[in-house]
Amino acid sequence: MEAANYAVRFDPLIRRWYDRKRARKHRVVAIKAVAHKLARACYHMLYEGTTFDLGRAFG
């Protein structure tokens, strides 16, 4: 959750995705969705041994 809050504040692509989600859902649900996406991305990075791809995660 802390990483999601930081990402929403400082990354424009993640912020745009968060704003679209927040327009349809509650603020807490939207930030949890960002946290879930980041957690899934971290899992795949560790599993596949790749680097983080922002476009793949939030594109």
C-alpha positions as CSV (number, residue, x, y, z in Angstrom):
1,M,0.0,0.0,0.0
2,E,2.8,2.4,0.8
3,A,4.5,1.7,-2.6
4,A,1.1,2.3,-4.3
5,N,0.7,5.6,-2.6
6,Y,4.2,6.6,-3.6
7,A,3.7,5.5,-7.2
8,V,0.4,7.3,-7.6
9,R,2.1,10.5,-6.4
10,F,5.2,10.4,-8.5
11,D,4.5,8.5,-11.7
12,P,2.2,10.1,-14.3
13,L,1.2,6.8,-16.0
14,I,0.2,5.2,-12.8
15,R,-1.6,8.3,-11.7
16,R,-3.6,8.4,-14.9
17,W,-4.6,4.7,-14.4
18,Y,-5.5,5.4,-10.7
19,D,-7.6,8.4,-11.7
20,R,-9.6,6.4,-14.2
21,K,-10.2,3.7,-11.6
22,R,-11.1,6.3,-8.9
23,A,-13.7,7.8,-11.2
24,R,-15.6,4.5,-11.1
25,K,-14.8,3.2,-7.6
26,H,-14.0,4.5,-4.1
27,R,-10.5,6.0,-3.4
28,V,-9.5,3.0,-1.2
29,V,-10.5,0.5,-3.8
30,A,-8.5,2.3,-6.4
31,I,-5.3,2.5,-4.4
32,K,-5.7,-1.2,-3.4
33,A,-6.0,-2.0,-7.2
34,V,-2.7,-0.2,-7.8
35,A,-1.1,-2.1,-4.9
36,H,-2.3,-5.4,-6.3
37,K,-0.9,-4.5,-9.8
38,L,2.4,-3.7,-8.2
39,A,2.5,-6.9,-6.2
40,R,1.7,-9.0,-9.3
41,A,4.4,-7.2,-11.2
42,C,6.9,-7.9,-8.5
43,Y,6.0,-11.6,-8.4
44,H,6.5,-11.9,-12.2
45,M,9.7,-10.0,-12.0
46,L,11.1,-12.5,-9.5
47,Y,9.6,-15.5,-11.2
48,E,10.8,-14.7,-14.7
49,G,13.9,-12.8,-13.7
50,T,13.0,-9.8,-15.8
51,T,13.0,-6.0,-15.1
52,F,9.9,-3.9,-14.3
53,D,8.0,-2.8,-17.4
54,L,5.7,0.1,-16.6
55,G,3.8,-0.2,-19.9
56,R,3.1,-3.8,-19.4
57,A,1.8,-3.3,-15.9
58,F,-0.2,-0.2,-16.4
59,G,-0.5,0.2,-20.1
